């Protein structure tokens, strides 16, 4: 007989909201269950997400649908080689009427930011995001402007087309909670996509989703996620996994303490959207892959052998004893 646990934290509203968000996005985005779950986790932890996939697999659409479901300010920034930092964070302009300089805010001042093709802009423009993503603030001409919560960045990149792209620096990659890799749909999912598109008869996909979640609800749910219980043995389990990335012959660069915290916070959120007020080892195993895949750098030898980061993460997780 399966044991039934009674939650110490009331997660009913949070789980219902998570289920509804999955259902709303699932009206349009077919099959990408893992991506939608990870986006949900990111929203509930205040983490940023890097979404990688070939064109046409609903990366941008998913971000737009998520923003539509939340009654929050949405901003889209198309990164291009000629984009300047001031195009992202804003700039100070001279007001002829008042004879004073005024700060004109950039598109980064919104709740949900979609950055399309983040690797299309040079390092100085990417660096403009550092302070905003980590500290939720922007400093221009010595003055600091705070960003309103919730603040989540969704950034997309194309893994195939390398011409005219710039590699994201490790310091910036580390600021993303997750890297989500989006695969092609299965045959059955592709047929459903065609059927749905045919039935819409030219109607906009974005109109299929209704706003039902407020900014204040997200802030309240985040407080509940912080109080999700994680046993001491599980915290040690996370530390052991991260420790093994730092002395692994297959890796040139291991994970930072920020990765440990990311796995812990993401595991709490994953437990919460599944209606649990405690973390299980499975939550840690599930979140370890999207947390680590963009933070680890393979050694040149292993890269030449065709070993993937995913394989190394799996090997590390399998080598650490699961707490009982």
VMD Tcl script that draws the C-alpha trace (Angstrom):
set ca {
  {0.00 0.00 0.00}
  {1.40 3.39 -1.06}
  {2.00 5.87 1.75}
  {0.15 9.17 1.55}
  {1.99 12.17 2.95}
  {0.19 15.26 4.19}
  {1.92 18.46 3.11}
  {3.00 20.96 5.77}
  {2.80 23.72 3.16}
  {-0.45 24.32 1.28}
  {0.60 23.78 -2.34}
  {-2.88 23.23 -3.79}
  {-3.09 26.62 -5.50}
  {0.48 26.42 -6.80}
  {-0.02 22.95 -8.28}
  {-3.35 23.95 -9.89}
  {-1.66 27.00 -11.44}
  {1.24 24.88 -12.73}
  {-1.19 22.34 -14.25}
  {-3.20 25.13 -15.88}
  {-0.09 26.78 -17.33}
  {1.00 23.43 -18.78}
  {-2.48 22.98 -20.28}
  {-2.64 26.52 -21.72}
  {0.75 26.29 -23.41}
  {0.00 22.70 -24.43}
  {-2.94 23.96 -26.52}
  {-0.39 25.27 -29.02}
  {3.02 23.73 -28.19}
  {2.69 19.99 -28.72}
  {4.90 17.46 -26.96}
  {7.55 19.71 -25.39}
  {6.57 18.64 -21.85}
  {10.10 18.77 -20.45}
  {10.70 22.29 -21.79}
  {7.41 23.58 -20.33}
  {8.17 21.99 -16.93}
  {11.63 23.56 -16.85}
  {10.24 26.98 -17.79}
  {7.73 26.61 -14.94}
  {10.56 25.80 -12.53}
  {12.53 28.84 -13.74}
  {9.56 31.18 -13.16}
  {9.06 29.82 -9.64}
  {12.74 30.24 -8.73}
  {13.43 33.52 -10.53}
  {15.96 31.78 -12.75}
  {16.83 32.59 -16.35}
  {16.62 30.09 -19.20}
  {18.74 29.49 -22.29}
  {16.74 27.60 -24.92}
  {18.72 25.91 -27.68}
  {17.22 24.28 -30.74}
  {17.04 24.46 -34.52}
  {14.65 27.03 -36.04}
  {10.96 26.15 -36.00}
  {10.73 24.00 -32.84}
  {8.65 26.58 -30.89}
  {11.41 28.13 -28.74}
  {10.25 31.72 -29.24}
  {6.57 30.73 -29.32}
  {6.77 28.99 -25.93}
  {8.32 32.07 -24.31}
  {5.64 34.31 -25.84}
  {2.81 32.00 -24.74}
  {4.23 31.88 -21.18}
  {4.30 35.68 -21.08}
  {0.72 35.81 -22.41}
  {-0.49 33.50 -19.62}
  {1.01 35.87 -17.03}
  {-0.41 39.37 -16.61}
  {3.06 40.90 -16.73}
  {5.11 43.24 -18.90}
  {6.70 41.43 -21.82}
  {9.62 42.62 -23.92}
  {11.31 41.04 -26.91}
  {14.85 41.94 -27.97}
  {16.22 40.65 -31.28}
  {19.99 40.39 -30.87}
  {21.95 41.40 -33.98}
  {25.67 42.06 -34.65}
  {25.12 45.84 -34.61}
  {23.06 45.92 -31.38}
  {24.58 48.26 -28.79}
  {24.41 47.92 -24.95}
  {22.29 51.10 -24.82}
  {19.73 49.35 -27.07}
  {19.24 46.84 -24.24}
  {19.57 48.76 -20.97}
  {18.68 52.26 -22.16}
  {20.59 55.52 -22.35}
  {20.73 59.06 -21.00}
  {19.37 61.72 -23.37}
  {19.34 65.51 -23.17}
  {15.89 67.06 -22.74}
  {15.83 70.39 -24.56}
  {12.72 71.59 -22.68}
  {14.10 71.07 -19.17}
  {17.78 71.50 -20.10}
  {18.52 68.32 -18.14}
  {19.70 64.83 -18.93}
  {17.02 62.13 -18.57}
  {17.34 58.38 -18.49}
  {15.31 56.57 -21.14}
  {14.77 52.97 -20.07}
  {15.59 50.15 -22.47}
  {13.55 47.00 -23.23}
  {15.27 45.15 -20.33}
  {12.77 46.92 -18.04}
  {9.98 44.33 -18.19}
  {8.98 41.24 -16.23}
  {9.53 38.62 -18.91}
  {12.28 39.28 -21.45}
  {12.65 37.24 -24.62}
  {16.09 37.58 -26.20}
  {16.05 36.02 -29.65}
  {19.36 34.63 -30.92}
  {21.44 35.84 -27.99}
  {24.65 34.61 -29.64}
  {24.21 37.02 -32.58}
  {25.58 40.03 -30.64}
  {29.19 40.74 -29.64}
  {30.55 40.43 -26.09}
  {30.00 44.06 -25.07}
  {26.24 43.80 -25.75}
  {25.99 40.43 -24.01}
  {27.89 41.92 -21.05}
  {25.15 44.55 -20.70}
  {22.95 41.73 -19.36}
  {25.32 40.66 -16.56}
  {24.20 43.09 -13.89}
  {20.52 42.88 -14.85}
  {20.41 39.07 -14.79}
  {22.34 38.60 -11.55}
  {21.46 41.64 -9.43}
  {18.11 42.69 -10.93}
  {19.39 46.22 -11.50}
  {20.96 48.42 -14.17}
  {23.62 51.08 -13.60}
  {23.83 53.93 -16.13}
  {26.06 57.00 -15.66}
  {26.70 56.05 -12.04}
  {23.00 55.79 -11.13}
  {21.32 52.47 -10.30}
  {17.82 51.58 -11.50}
  {16.08 48.52 -10.02}
  {14.14 46.01 -12.11}
  {10.66 45.02 -11.02}
  {10.01 41.45 -9.89}
  {9.23 38.98 -11.28}
  {12.12 39.31 -13.72}
  {12.91 36.32 -15.96}
  {15.04 36.20 -19.11}
  {14.34 33.63 -21.83}
  {17.17 33.56 -24.38}
  {17.20 31.46 -27.54}
  {20.10 30.32 -29.69}
  {20.52 28.20 -32.80}
  {23.10 25.39 -32.36}
  {23.58 24.76 -36.09}
  {24.22 28.11 -37.78}
  {27.61 29.38 -36.59}
  {28.24 32.12 -39.17}
  {27.91 35.56 -37.62}
  {27.53 34.23 -34.06}
  {29.54 34.82 -30.90}
  {30.14 32.21 -28.22}
  {28.56 33.13 -24.87}
  {31.24 33.64 -22.19}
  {31.29 31.22 -19.24}
  {30.42 34.04 -16.81}
  {27.20 34.69 -18.70}
  {26.30 31.03 -19.18}
  {26.64 30.58 -15.40}
  {23.88 33.16 -14.89}
  {21.33 30.93 -16.61}
  {19.56 28.53 -14.28}
  {18.83 26.07 -17.11}
  {19.92 25.30 -20.61}
  {16.98 23.60 -22.32}
  {17.72 21.61 -25.46}
  {14.65 21.35 -27.71}
  {14.42 18.32 -29.99}
  {12.27 17.68 -33.05}
  {8.74 16.39 -32.36}
  {7.85 12.72 -32.83}
  {5.76 11.60 -35.83}
  {2.55 11.55 -33.74}
  {3.29 15.02 -32.33}
  {4.00 16.36 -35.84}
  {0.62 15.06 -37.04}
  {-1.10 16.78 -34.07}
  {0.73 20.04 -34.88}
  {-0.57 19.86 -38.47}
  {-4.12 19.03 -37.31}
  {-4.17 21.94 -34.85}
  {-2.80 24.38 -37.40}
  {-5.41 23.26 -39.94}
  {-8.25 23.69 -37.40}
  {-7.11 27.21 -36.48}
  {-7.57 28.23 -40.14}
  {-5.04 31.03 -39.98}
  {-5.91 32.18 -36.45}
  {-3.01 33.45 -34.35}
  {-1.46 30.87 -32.00}
  {-1.02 33.46 -29.26}
  {-4.83 33.98 -29.10}
  {-5.29 30.37 -27.89}
  {-3.81 31.26 -24.47}
  {-5.54 33.42 -21.87}
  {-3.88 35.43 -19.10}
  {-4.75 33.96 -15.70}
  {-1.63 34.37 -13.54}
  {-0.69 37.64 -11.83}
  {2.73 38.99 -10.90}
  {1.81 38.93 -7.20}
  {0.82 35.25 -7.40}
  {4.25 34.39 -8.80}
  {5.96 36.32 -5.98}
  {3.77 34.50 -3.40}
  {4.46 31.10 -4.95}
  {8.20 31.79 -4.89}
  {8.03 32.24 -1.11}
  {6.34 28.83 -0.81}
  {9.03 27.21 -2.98}
  {11.75 28.59 -0.70}
  {10.13 26.75 2.24}
  {10.07 23.33 0.51}
  {11.98 20.88 2.72}
  {15.24 19.34 1.49}
  {16.92 16.83 3.77}
  {20.53 17.32 4.90}
  {21.53 14.08 3.14}
  {20.12 15.41 -0.14}
  {22.05 18.67 0.22}
  {25.19 16.56 0.69}
  {24.18 14.51 -2.37}
  {24.08 17.70 -4.49}
  {27.50 18.78 -3.16}
  {28.98 15.37 -4.01}
  {27.67 15.55 -7.60}
  {29.10 19.04 -8.07}
  {32.39 18.01 -6.41}
  {32.84 15.21 -8.95}
  {32.63 17.70 -11.82}
  {35.72 19.46 -10.49}
  {38.09 16.45 -10.50}
  {36.82 14.61 -13.56}
  {39.29 13.62 -16.28}
  {36.65 14.22 -18.95}
  {36.13 17.85 -17.95}
  {38.29 20.93 -18.45}
  {35.96 23.11 -16.33}
  {33.72 21.93 -13.48}
  {30.64 23.52 -11.92}
  {30.64 26.47 -9.51}
  {28.82 26.77 -6.15}
  {26.13 28.66 -8.08}
  {25.37 25.36 -9.81}
  {24.86 23.65 -6.41}
  {22.39 26.33 -5.35}
  {20.66 26.14 -8.73}
  {20.10 22.38 -8.43}
  {18.74 22.81 -4.89}
  {16.33 25.65 -5.73}
  {15.21 23.97 -8.97}
  {14.60 20.68 -7.12}
  {12.39 22.52 -4.62}
  {10.34 24.09 -7.42}
  {10.02 20.75 -9.24}
  {8.74 19.14 -6.04}
  {6.25 22.01 -5.59}
  {4.73 21.79 -9.08}
  {4.25 18.07 -8.44}
  {2.36 18.86 -5.22}
  {5.11 17.84 -2.75}
  {6.57 19.97 0.05}
  {9.78 17.90 0.16}
  {12.55 17.10 -2.33}
  {13.27 13.56 -3.52}
  {16.52 12.28 -5.11}
  {14.66 12.03 -8.43}
  {14.09 15.81 -8.39}
  {17.83 16.35 -8.06}
  {18.66 13.90 -10.86}
  {16.10 15.53 -13.16}
  {17.28 19.10 -12.58}
  {21.01 18.27 -12.65}
  {21.06 17.89 -16.46}
  {19.63 21.31 -17.47}
  {21.59 23.00 -14.65}
  {24.96 21.48 -15.59}
  {24.94 21.00 -19.37}
  {25.96 24.63 -20.12}
  {28.33 25.02 -17.16}
  {30.71 22.15 -17.88}
  {33.45 22.24 -20.51}
  {34.75 18.97 -21.92}
  {38.49 18.35 -22.12}
  {39.79 18.65 -25.73}
  {40.64 14.92 -25.79}
  {37.11 13.82 -24.82}
  {35.60 16.29 -27.28}
  {37.67 14.76 -30.07}
  {36.51 11.30 -29.00}
  {32.90 12.40 -29.48}
  {31.99 12.25 -25.78}
  {29.09 14.58 -24.89}
  {28.49 16.65 -21.77}
  {25.24 14.73 -21.22}
  {27.15 11.44 -21.05}
  {29.59 12.85 -18.49}
  {26.75 14.21 -16.31}
  {25.02 10.81 -16.42}
  {28.26 9.03 -15.49}
  {28.81 11.40 -12.54}
  {25.25 11.00 -11.23}
  {25.50 7.21 -11.51}
  {28.79 7.23 -9.57}
  {27.31 9.01 -6.53}
  {25.39 6.87 -4.04}
  {21.75 7.94 -3.71}
  {20.79 8.76 -0.07}
  {18.18 6.53 1.53}
}
mol new
graphics top color blue
foreach p $ca { graphics top sphere $p radius 0.5 }
foreach p [lrange $ca 0 end-1] q [lrange $ca 1 end] { graphics top cylinder $p $q radius 0.2 }
display resetview
